[in-house]
Amino acid sequence: GIPYAAPPVGNLRWREPLPAVKWDGVRKADKFGASCPQPPSPSGKQPAEMSEDCLFINVWTPAKPAEDKLAVLFFIHGGMGVFGSGNLDGTELARKGIIVVSVNYRLGLFAGMGHPELTAESPHHTCGTYGMLDLIAALRWVQTNIAAFGGDAAKVTIAGHSSGASAMHYLVSSPEAKGLFRGAIGVSFGYDYLMKPQTIPFIRQKEENGLAFAKLKNCSSLEELRKIPAMDLVASGAEAAKAKLYHLGSGAARDGWAFPVTYGEALDTGLASDVPTLTGFTADDFGPPAQQLKTTVATFATSLPGQFGENREAFKSRADTFLPLCPVTTDQEAREMLKRVQIEYRMATVSSWAKRRAMTGKSPVFVYLFDQSVASERGAYHGSDLAYWFYDLKAGDRAWTDGDRRVADQVSSYWANFVKTGDPNGGSLPAWAVFDANRPVAMHLGANSGPQAIAGGERLNFYRALLEK
């Protein structure tokens, strides 16, 4: 019952991406290409068409003559590196005077498989970074071809949501991607996770996991692994996770070539591309709205560690110094304070990242907190802001309001301005200041947009001490 359109790609599975085969005449491009094979997402949805032959680019352009030389937004979809598709709608955002490009790339085991035989056959002696190499190849395609759509290859901004934002930052750290873009946008992902060294494995870890996976599938060679039907391989992703073969997922790997160091090391050494960056979260990215929390005064203290993501264990050793900074006397106050801590900590991770980045990078950073609630019971949940950024208020079954349309017009204009100039400001939009890690104020985006301090003084000091230990 799962759609699967094209025949297997044979020994092109787990190889570095190749250019498309040339064709004669005019090729129709009037429908979306296939997305990477994948299991149903947590919402139960899947792309309508899936195939291993999934390296497709979508382009929306408002340009008339090819000489327009418009700036370009290159968007990387999210989905935990396993789900998702670039087959979205960039029409309205493109009408703001930019070209919108989205990309389908390899996911899951198709993107991240490692094996000694793969390393041996690779011209760069690497394996397990196929999804990331797809993105670099797509950026090179933009450099070569976007002028034909009225675009300027010197004015490309890469943007990513969730795991796509992690991919964006890995591209910032890659010498192979350097010079392929001049700006970056990161939407809704964890900076505390990104900065951990172990989030990017060594090639040998990929290889070891691949050998263990081959044994799990009773395959004695790479040739046999390549014969596994694509949707069987998708189903095997759950087996690999159960066997704790986590390094077979998509993502970068320290390969001595495209990703020679971790993202943090790239920042510290100046290897990372120094480009203007716009980044932030939604208010309910990492948990439901305050009114949905079950927290009480009695459970407040035990609920706190879970708000600190990758640093939850480190927080426990310092909890006694933090609790006095969060006085609560009623259950409602406990819920509201827990939500405030959740938001403050996540914004503090951005501040910590920006401070570290500023040691070698000089380009401006613009930080936001998006809190337009699309439905009272769900709040500003993870991914809810994409319809606003793309000005795509036809999406889903939401009851859009005039207020939603005003916010969408505003935030999509910020995006378009940033793509055009490296600065979101322009026209009558509320002024958005460059982020200062020493006095951290973020742009609050929603019904009443404006600057907002990310945390109270003593709590901010606590978050910083936790993050910068």
C-alpha positions as CSV (number, residue, x, y, z in Angstrom):
1,G,0.0,0.0,0.0
2,I,3.0,2.4,0.1
3,P,3.6,4.2,-3.2
4,Y,6.9,3.5,-4.8
5,A,7.4,4.9,-8.2
6,A,10.7,4.0,-9.8
7,P,12.9,0.9,-10.1
8,P,15.9,0.5,-7.8
9,V,18.9,2.6,-8.5
10,G,21.3,-0.4,-8.3
11,N,24.9,0.4,-7.4
12,L,24.1,4.1,-7.3
13,R,22.7,3.5,-3.8
14,W,25.1,4.9,-1.3
15,R,27.3,6.7,-3.8
16,E,28.1,10.3,-4.0
17,P,25.5,12.2,-6.1
18,L,25.9,12.5,-9.9
19,P,24.6,15.1,-12.3
20,A,21.4,14.4,-14.1
21,V,21.6,12.7,-17.5
22,K,21.4,15.3,-20.3
23,W,18.3,15.4,-22.5
24,D,17.3,17.0,-25.8
25,G,14.6,19.5,-26.3
26,V,12.3,20.8,-23.5
27,R,11.7,18.7,-20.5
28,K,8.4,19.1,-18.7
29,A,8.8,20.3,-15.1
30,D,5.1,20.7,-14.3
31,K,4.9,18.4,-11.2
32,F,6.9,17.6,-8.2
33,G,9.6,14.9,-8.4
34,A,9.6,11.9,-6.0
35,S,10.6,12.2,-2.4
36,C,13.0,9.8,-0.7
37,P,11.4,6.6,0.5
38,Q,10.4,6.9,4.2
39,P,8.2,5.5,6.9
40,P,5.0,7.3,7.8
41,S,5.8,10.4,9.9
42,P,4.5,10.8,13.5
43,S,1.4,12.5,11.9
44,G,0.9,9.4,9.8
45,K,1.6,11.3,6.5
46,Q,3.9,10.3,3.7
47,P,4.8,11.9,0.4
48,A,2.5,11.0,-2.5
49,E,5.4,9.6,-4.6
50,M,8.6,8.1,-3.3
51,S,11.7,6.7,-5.0
52,E,15.4,6.2,-4.5
53,D,15.7,8.4,-7.6
54,C,14.8,11.4,-5.5
55,L,17.3,14.1,-6.1
56,F,15.0,16.8,-7.3
57,I,15.1,20.6,-7.1
58,N,12.0,22.8,-7.2
59,V,12.2,26.5,-8.3
60,W,9.7,29.3,-7.9
61,T,10.6,32.5,-9.7
62,P,8.9,35.8,-10.2
63,A,11.6,37.0,-12.7
64,K,10.6,38.2,-16.1
65,P,13.9,38.6,-17.9
66,A,16.8,36.4,-17.0
67,E,18.8,39.5,-16.3
68,D,16.8,40.3,-13.1
69,K,19.5,38.7,-10.9
70,L,17.2,38.1,-8.0
71,A,18.4,36.8,-4.6
72,V,17.8,33.1,-3.9
73,L,16.4,31.2,-0.9
74,F,17.6,27.6,-0.8
75,F,15.3,25.7,1.7
76,I,16.1,22.3,3.4
77,H,13.1,20.5,4.8
78,G,13.1,18.9,8.3
79,G,11.8,15.6,9.6
80,M,14.4,14.2,11.9
81,G,16.5,13.2,8.9
82,V,14.1,10.4,8.2
83,F,10.8,12.0,7.1
84,G,9.7,15.0,4.9
85,S,9.8,16.4,1.5
86,G,10.9,19.6,-0.3
87,N,7.6,19.5,-2.2
88,L,6.1,22.6,-0.6
89,D,4.7,25.8,-2.1
90,G,7.0,28.7,-2.5
91,T,4.7,30.8,-4.8
92,E,3.7,33.6,-2.4
93,L,7.2,34.0,-0.9
94,A,8.7,34.3,-4.4
95,R,6.2,37.1,-5.1
96,K,8.1,39.2,-2.6
97,G,10.9,39.5,-5.1
98,I,13.1,36.5,-4.5
99,I,13.6,33.0,-6.1
100,V,12.7,30.1,-3.8
101,V,14.4,26.8,-4.3
102,S,13.6,23.6,-2.3
103,V,15.3,20.3,-2.5
104,N,14.6,16.6,-2.1
105,Y,17.6,14.6,-0.8
106,R,18.3,11.2,0.7
107,L,17.1,10.4,4.2
108,G,17.5,7.8,6.8
109,L,19.6,4.7,5.8
110,F,19.7,6.0,2.2
111,A,21.6,9.1,3.5
112,G,23.8,7.8,6.3
113,M,24.8,4.2,5.6
114,G,28.4,3.3,6.4
115,H,30.5,0.3,5.5
116,P,34.2,-0.4,4.8
117,E,33.4,-1.4,1.2
118,L,31.7,2.0,0.7
119,T,34.8,3.8,2.0
120,A,37.0,1.7,-0.3
121,E,35.0,2.5,-3.4
122,S,34.7,6.2,-2.7
123,P,37.0,8.5,-4.6
124,H,37.3,10.5,-1.3
125,H,37.6,7.5,1.0
126,T,34.5,8.3,2.9
127,C,31.0,7.0,3.5
128,G,27.8,7.8,5.3
129,T,27.3,11.4,4.3
130,Y,25.2,11.0,1.2
131,G,22.3,13.2,2.2
132,M,24.6,16.0,3.1
133,L,26.5,15.6,-0.2
134,D,23.2,15.7,-2.0
135,L,22.6,19.2,-0.5
136,I,26.1,20.4,-1.6
137,A,25.5,19.1,-5.1
138,A,22.1,20.9,-5.2
139,L,23.9,24.1,-4.1
140,R,26.4,23.6,-6.9
141,W,23.5,23.1,-9.3
142,V,22.1,26.5,-8.2
143,Q,25.4,28.1,-8.8
144,T,25.5,26.8,-12.4
145,N,21.9,27.1,-13.4
146,I,20.0,29.7,-11.3
147,A,20.8,32.6,-13.7
148,A,18.5,30.9,-16.3
149,F,15.6,31.5,-13.8
150,G,16.6,35.1,-13.2
151,G,18.6,34.4,-10.1
152,D,22.0,35.6,-8.9
153,A,24.3,32.8,-7.9
154,A,26.2,35.3,-5.7
155,K,23.1,35.9,-3.6
156,V,22.1,32.5,-2.2
157,T,20.8,32.1,1.4
158,I,20.5,28.6,2.8
159,A,17.6,27.9,5.2
160,G,16.6,24.8,7.1
161,H,13.8,23.8,9.5
162,S,14.5,21.4,12.4
163,S,16.8,18.7,11.2
164,G,17.1,20.8,8.0
165,A,18.5,23.6,10.2
166,S,21.1,21.1,11.6
167,A,22.0,20.3,8.0
168,M,22.3,24.1,7.3
169,H,24.8,24.4,10.1
170,Y,26.8,21.4,8.9
171,L,27.0,23.1,5.5
172,V,28.3,26.2,7.2
173,S,31.1,24.1,8.7
174,S,32.0,22.3,5.4
175,P,34.9,23.5,3.3
176,E,33.1,21.8,0.3
177,A,30.1,24.2,0.7
178,K,32.2,27.3,1.3
179,G,31.4,30.0,-1.2
180,L,28.1,28.4,-2.3
181,F,26.0,30.7,-0.2
182,R,26.2,34.1,1.5
183,G,23.6,33.9,4.3
184,A,22.0,31.3,6.5
185,I,18.6,30.8,8.3
186,G,18.0,28.3,11.0
187,V,14.5,27.5,12.1
188,S,13.7,25.5,15.3
189,F,16.4,23.2,16.4
190,G,18.5,22.6,19.5
191,Y,21.8,24.5,19.7
192,D,22.7,22.6,22.9
193,Y,22.6,19.4,20.7
194,L,24.4,20.9,17.8
195,M,27.4,22.0,19.9
196,K,28.0,18.5,21.4
197,P,31.1,16.9,19.8
198,Q,29.5,13.4,19.7
199,T,26.7,14.6,17.4
200,I,29.0,14.0,14.4
201,P,30.6,10.6,14.3
202,F,33.9,9.4,12.8
203,I,33.8,7.4,9.6
204,R,35.0,4.3,11.5
205,Q,31.8,4.5,13.7
206,K,29.7,4.6,10.5
207,E,31.6,1.6,9.2
208,E,31.2,-0.4,12.4
209,N,27.5,0.3,12.5
210,G,27.2,-0.7,8.8
211,L,28.9,-4.1,9.4
212,A,26.6,-4.7,12.4
213,F,23.6,-3.8,10.2
214,A,24.8,-6.2,7.5
215,K,25.0,-9.0,10.0
216,L,21.5,-8.0,11.3
217,K,20.2,-8.4,7.7
218,N,22.2,-11.6,7.0
219,C,24.2,-9.8,4.2
220,S,27.8,-10.7,3.7
221,S,28.7,-8.0,1.2
222,L,27.8,-4.5,0.0
223,E,26.4,-6.1,-3.1
224,E,23.8,-7.9,-1.1
225,L,22.9,-4.8,0.9
226,R,22.3,-3.0,-2.3
227,K,19.8,-5.6,-3.4
228,I,17.5,-5.1,-0.4
229,P,14.3,-3.5,-1.8
230,A,14.0,0.2,-0.9
231,M,10.9,-0.1,1.2
232,D,12.4,-3.1,3.1
233,L,15.3,-0.9,3.8
234,V,13.0,1.8,5.1
235,A,11.4,-0.8,7.4
236,S,14.9,-1.8,8.5
237,G,15.5,1.6,9.9
238,A,13.4,0.6,13.0
239,E,15.5,-2.5,13.4
240,A,18.7,-0.5,13.2
241,A,17.5,1.9,15.9
242,K,16.4,-1.0,18.1
243,A,19.9,-2.4,17.8
244,K,21.2,1.1,18.8
245,L,23.0,1.5,15.4
246,Y,22.4,5.3,15.6
247,H,25.2,6.3,13.3
248,L,23.4,4.9,10.2
249,G,21.0,7.8,10.1
250,S,21.4,10.8,7.9
251,G,23.8,13.6,8.8
252,A,27.5,14.5,8.6
253,A,30.5,12.4,9.6
254,R,34.1,13.4,10.3
255,D,35.5,12.2,7.0
256,G,38.6,14.3,6.5
257,W,37.0,15.8,3.4
258,A,33.6,17.4,3.3
259,F,33.3,17.4,7.1
260,P,36.8,17.3,8.6
261,V,35.8,18.6,12.0
262,T,32.8,19.1,14.3
263,Y,30.6,22.1,13.9
264,G,32.0,23.6,17.2
265,E,35.6,23.1,16.0
266,A,34.8,24.8,12.7
267,L,33.5,27.8,14.7
268,D,36.5,27.9,17.0
269,T,39.1,27.6,14.2
270,G,37.4,30.0,11.7
271,L,36.8,27.2,9.2
272,A,33.0,27.9,9.3
273,S,31.6,30.2,6.6
274,D,31.2,33.6,8.2
275,V,27.8,34.7,6.9
276,P,24.8,36.7,8.2
277,T,22.6,34.3,10.2
278,L,18.9,34.6,11.2
279,T,17.7,32.0,13.7
280,G,15.2,31.3,16.4
281,F,12.4,29.1,17.8
282,T,8.6,29.0,18.2
283,A,7.3,29.5,21.8
284,D,6.1,25.9,21.9
285,D,8.8,24.2,19.9
286,F,9.9,22.0,22.8
287,G,6.7,21.4,24.7
288,P,3.0,22.3,24.8
289,P,1.6,25.7,25.9
290,A,1.5,26.5,29.7
291,Q,-2.2,25.7,30.0
292,Q,-1.6,22.2,28.8
293,L,1.1,21.4,31.3
294,K,0.2,19.1,34.2
295,T,2.7,20.7,36.5
296,T,1.7,21.6,40.1
297,V,3.6,23.4,42.9
298,A,4.3,19.9,44.3
299,T,5.8,18.6,41.0
300,F,7.5,21.7,39.8
301,A,11.0,20.8,41.0
302,T,10.9,17.3,39.4
303,S,9.6,18.8,36.1
304,L,12.5,21.2,35.7
305,P,15.3,18.8,34.5
306,G,13.3,17.9,31.4
307,Q,13.4,21.5,30.2
308,F,17.1,21.5,29.8
309,G,17.5,19.2,26.8
310,E,21.0,17.9,26.4
311,N,22.0,19.4,29.8
312,R,19.3,17.8,31.9
313,E,21.8,15.7,33.9
314,A,24.2,18.6,34.4
315,F,21.2,20.7,35.6
316,K,20.4,18.1,38.3
317,S,23.7,18.8,40.1
318,R,22.9,22.5,40.2
319,A,19.1,22.4,40.8
320,D,19.4,23.7,44.4
321,T,20.8,27.0,43.2
322,F,18.2,27.4,40.5
323,L,15.0,26.7,42.4
324,P,15.1,29.9,44.5
325,L,15.2,31.9,41.2
326,C,11.8,30.4,40.3
327,P,9.3,31.2,43.1
328,V,5.9,29.6,42.6
329,T,3.0,29.6,45.0
330,T,0.1,28.3,42.9
331,D,-0.3,25.5,40.3
332,Q,-1.0,28.1,37.6
333,E,2.2,30.0,38.5
334,A,4.1,26.6,38.4
335,R,2.9,26.0,34.8
336,E,3.7,29.5,33.6
337,M,7.1,29.4,35.2
338,L,8.0,26.0,33.8
339,K,7.0,27.3,30.3
340,R,9.1,30.4,30.9
341,V,12.1,28.4,31.9
342,Q,11.7,26.2,28.8
343,I,11.7,29.2,26.5
344,E,14.4,31.1,28.3
345,Y,16.8,28.2,28.3
346,R,16.4,27.5,24.6
347,M,16.9,31.2,23.8
348,A,20.0,31.1,26.1
349,T,21.4,28.3,24.0
350,V,21.2,30.7,21.0
351,S,23.0,33.4,23.1
352,S,25.7,30.9,24.1
353,W,26.2,29.8,20.4
354,A,26.3,33.5,19.2
355,K,28.9,34.3,21.8
356,R,31.1,31.4,20.7
357,R,30.6,32.2,17.0
358,A,31.6,35.9,17.6
359,M,35.1,34.7,18.6
360,T,35.9,34.1,14.9
361,G,32.9,35.2,12.9
362,K,32.0,38.9,12.4
363,S,28.8,38.7,10.4
364,P,25.6,39.8,12.1
365,V,23.2,37.4,13.8
366,F,19.4,38.1,14.1
367,V,17.5,36.1,16.7
368,Y,13.7,35.6,17.0
369,L,11.0,34.0,19.2
370,F,7.8,33.3,17.2
371,D,4.7,33.0,19.3
372,Q,1.7,33.4,17.0
373,S,-0.7,30.6,18.2
374,V,-2.4,29.0,15.2
375,A,-4.9,27.2,17.5
376,S,-5.5,27.9,21.2
377,E,-5.0,24.3,22.2
378,R,-1.8,23.8,20.3
379,G,0.0,27.1,20.6
380,A,3.0,28.0,18.5
381,Y,4.0,24.4,18.0
382,H,7.0,22.9,16.2
383,G,6.6,23.6,12.5
384,S,3.6,25.9,12.9
385,D,5.6,28.9,11.7
386,L,6.5,27.5,8.3
387,A,3.2,28.5,6.8
388,Y,3.9,32.1,8.0
389,W,7.4,32.3,6.7
390,F,6.3,31.0,3.3
391,Y,3.1,33.1,3.4
392,D,1.3,29.9,2.6
393,L,-2.0,30.3,4.4
394,K,-3.7,27.8,2.2
395,A,-2.0,24.9,4.0
396,G,-3.8,22.4,6.1
397,D,-7.3,22.7,7.7
398,R,-6.6,25.7,9.9
399,A,-9.0,28.5,10.4
400,W,-6.8,31.4,9.3
401,T,-7.6,34.8,10.6
402,D,-6.8,38.4,9.5
403,G,-4.3,38.5,12.4
404,D,-2.6,35.4,10.9
405,R,-2.4,37.0,7.5
406,R,-0.8,40.2,9.0
407,V,1.8,38.1,10.8
408,A,2.5,36.0,7.7
409,D,2.9,39.1,5.6
410,Q,5.3,40.5,8.2
411,V,7.5,37.5,8.8
412,S,7.7,36.5,5.2
413,S,8.8,40.1,4.4
414,Y,11.6,39.7,7.0
415,W,12.7,36.6,5.3
416,A,12.6,38.1,1.8
417,N,14.6,41.2,3.1
418,F,17.2,39.0,4.7
419,V,17.6,36.9,1.5
420,K,18.0,40.1,-0.5
421,T,20.4,42.0,1.7
422,G,21.6,39.9,4.7
423,D,19.4,42.1,7.0
424,P,15.7,41.5,7.7
425,N,14.9,45.2,8.2
426,G,13.2,47.3,5.6
427,G,10.1,49.4,4.8
428,S,7.7,49.9,7.6
429,L,8.6,46.6,9.5
430,P,9.3,46.9,13.2
431,A,13.1,47.4,13.7
432,W,15.0,44.2,14.3
433,A,18.4,44.8,16.0
434,V,21.5,42.7,15.5
435,F,21.8,40.2,18.4
436,D,24.3,41.1,21.1
437,A,25.2,38.1,23.2
438,N,26.3,40.4,26.1
439,R,22.8,42.0,26.2
440,P,20.7,39.3,24.7
441,V,17.4,40.6,23.3
442,A,15.5,38.6,20.7
443,M,12.8,39.8,18.2
444,H,9.4,38.7,19.4
445,L,7.3,37.8,16.3
446,G,3.6,37.6,16.5
447,A,0.6,39.8,17.0
448,N,2.7,42.4,18.8
449,S,6.1,42.1,17.3
450,G,9.0,43.8,19.0
451,P,12.3,43.3,21.0
452,Q,12.2,41.2,24.1
453,A,14.9,40.2,26.6
454,I,15.5,36.5,26.5
455,A,15.6,35.9,30.3
456,G,15.8,37.6,33.7
457,G,19.2,38.5,35.1
458,E,19.9,35.7,37.6
459,R,18.3,33.0,35.6
460,L,20.2,34.1,32.5
461,N,23.5,33.9,34.5
462,F,22.5,30.3,35.5
463,Y,21.8,29.2,32.0
464,R,25.1,30.7,30.8
465,A,27.0,28.9,33.5
466,L,25.3,25.6,32.6
467,L,25.9,26.1,28.8
468,E,29.4,27.5,28.9
469,K,30.9,25.1,31.5
